[in-house]
Amino acid sequence: MKKTTKGISIFALVIAVLLVAYFALPQYARRALVYQKAGIDDLTIFANREVNTATPQQWEISNNLQGYQLDDSTLKAFNELQTIAYLIIKDKKIIFEQYWDGYGPESRTNSFSMAKSIIGLLIGAAVDDGFIKSIDQPISDFIEEYRTPENSKLTILELLTMSSGLNWDESYGSLFSKTTEAYYGKDINKLIYSLQVVEKPGVQFKYLSGNSQLLAMVVEKATGKKVAEYASEKFWKPMGAVNQALWSIDKKEGMEKAYCCFNSNARDFARWGQLVLNQGTWNGDTLLSWEYIRQATQPASILVDETGNAIDYYGYQWWIQHLNGQPIPYMRGILGQYVFVIPSENAVVVRLGHLRNEEKKDHHPLDTYLYLETAQKILSSYSN
C-alpha cells in the first residue's frame, strides 16, 4: 500500500510540474502545443475576416476530357502527398478537376504562403491607386515604428524581393520562433514592430514571412483599409469569385495573418493565376498594371542567395519555376498549396493538399515537377 501511495505521489508531482511549466509558457507556445501542427483546415481555430464577393462568375466547364483519369503511378504519387484538389483551367475553361478525401469545389482550405503572392499584388494595386508613390519608397513613410536608425531606409522593394535583412526567425519546428508566434499569437503587429534590420538590405535573398506581414501593414496604413477589405475591392469582387474567402486574423477585430491564411477553394484560388495570365486584366478591365505584373513575375536577379548565386527563382512574392525552358510564375504554400501560371498553354493549374515533398531541385519542391508534368500530359491530351 505504501508503494502504491508513493507511486501516486510521484505521478501527481510530475503532473503538477508539467502544469506549472505549461502555464509558464507564452500564450502562443501553449496554443502551439495544443494544436501541434498547422493544417489546411485551421480557419476553424482562428478568428477570420471576410473577403467579400460581388456578382459571381462561374468557370465554363469543357467536356473534351470527360472520363479522363490519372494513370496509376500519378494517382499513387498524388495520394502519397495527400492531395485534396487538382484543377486545370485552359482558355478560361475547366478541363480537368478532381477532389479527394471529402473535399470539393467549395471547400475552403488554408493557402499558407500562397497568401504572400496576394500581398505582392495588393502592393501593386496600392501603387496603381496612388496610395504608394513607388516600390522604392521607405516603409517608414507608413509605419512610424520603423523610423529608427536601423530600419528607416528599408524599402517596399526590399520586402517584396525577400532581401530586407530583418532578424526574423523562419523556423517551423521551433516552439519559440517568430514564425510560431506569428501563427498562434494574438498580437502580430507588436511582433513585427520588434524587428530590426541586422543585415544590409537589397543584397541577399532570404525567405522571411515577416517581410510579407510588414508589406500587409504598409497596405493597411497606405490605403486606410483592412487588407481583406482592399483585396475584396480590388480583386475578389471584380474577378467574380464565387465564394467568400476568409482571411485569418490574430484576434477578434485584429490584423490579418497576411503572410499566410487566406482560406478559399481551388476554383477561386485559380483566379489569382488567371489574373497574372491575363497580365492584370479581367474581362477587359485593368485590375493591375501590366508592368507591375511583369516585374513581379520575373526573377530578382540583382540579388544573390546564400551561396552567392544570382536569384533566378523569385520575384515580388511570386516563385518562378520552368517548364520546357519557359518561366512558370507560381504561388506556393508550405503543405503543397500551388497555383501555377503556364502562359504557353494559356493555362492555370491548382494543387491543394496536406503534404509536399521536402526535397528540392533548383529551389523548388520536387512535387512541383510532378504537378507540372501531369498538367502537361493532360493539356496535351486536351489539345489532341
Residue, then its C-alpha position, 0 to 999 in steps of 0.5 A: m500500500k505504501k508503494t502504491t501511495k508513493g507511486i501516486s505521489i510521484f505521478a501527481l508531482v510530475i503532473a503538477v510540474l508539467l502544469v506549472a511549466y505549461f502555464a509558464l509558457p507564452q500564450y502562443a507556445r501553449r496554443a502551439l502545443v495544443y494544436q501541434k501542427a498547422g493544417i489546411d483546415d485551421l480557419t476553424i481555430f482562428a478568428n477570420r475576416e471576410v473577403n467579400t464577393a460581388t456578382p459571381q462568375q462561374w468557370e465554363i466547364s469543357n467536356n473534351l476530357q470527360g472520363y479522363q483519369l490519372d494513370d496509376s503511378t500519378l494517382k499513387a504519387f498524388n495520394e502519397l502527398q495527400t492531395i485534396a484538389y487538382l484543377i486545370i483551367k485552359d482558355k478560361k475553361i475547366i478541363f480537368e478537376q478532381y477532389w479527394d478525401g471529402y473535399g470539393p469545389e467549395s471547400r475552403t482550405n488554408s493557402f499558407s504562403m500562397a497568401k504572400s503572392i496576394i500581398g505582392l499584388l495588393i502592393g501593386a494595386a496600392v501603387d496603381d491607386g496612388f496610395i504608394k508613390s513607388i516600390d522604392q519608397p521607405i516603409s517608414d513613410f507608413i509605419e512610424e515604428y520603423r523610423t529608427p536608425e536601423n530600419s528607416k531606409l528599408t524599402i517596399l522593394e526590399l520586402l517584396t524581393m525577400s532581401s530586407g535583412l530583418n532578424w526574423d526567425e523562419s523556423y517551423g519546428s521551433l516552439f519559440s520562433k517568430t514564425t510560431e508566434a506569428y501563427y498562434g499569437k494574438d498580437i502580430n503587429k507588436l511582433i513585427y514592430s520588434l524587428q530590426v534590420v541586422e543585415k544590409p538590405g537589397v543584397q541577399f535573398k532570404y525567405l522571411s514571412g515577416n517581410s510579407q506581414l510588414l508589406a500587409m501593414v504598409v497596405e493597411k496604413a497606405t490605403g486606410k483599409k483592412v487588407a481583406e477589405y482592399a483585396s475584396e475591392k480590388f480583386w475578389k469582387p471584380m474577378g467574380a469569385v464565387n465564394q467568400a474567402l476568409w482571411s485569418i486574423d490574430k484576434k477578434e477585430g485584429m490584423e490579418k495573418a497576411y503572410c499566410c491564411f487566406n482560406s478559399n477553394a481551388r476554383d477561386f484560388a485559380r483566379w489569382g493565376q488567371l489574373v497574372l495570365n491575363q497580365g492584370t486584366w479581367n474581362g477587359d478591365t485593368l485590375l493591375s498594371w501590366e508592368y507591375i505584373r511583369q516585374a513581379t513575375q520575373p526573377a530578382s536577379i540583382l540579388v544573390d542567395e546564400t551561396g552567392n548565386a544570382i536569384d533566378y527563382y523569385g520575384y515580388q512574392w511570386w516563385i518562378q519555376h520552368l517548364n520546357g525552358q519557359p518561366i512558370p510564375y507560381m504561388r506556393g504554400i508550405l503543405g503543397q498549396y500551388v497555383f501555377v501560371i503556364p502562359s504557353e498553354n494559356a493555362v492555370v493549374v491548382r494543387l491543394g493538399h496536406l503534404r509536399n515533398e521536402e526535397k528540392k531541385d533548383h529551389h523548388p519542391l520536387d512535387t512541383y515537377l510532378y504537378l507540372e508534368t501531369a498538367q502537361k500530359i493532360l493539356s496535351s491530351y486536351s489539345n489532341 
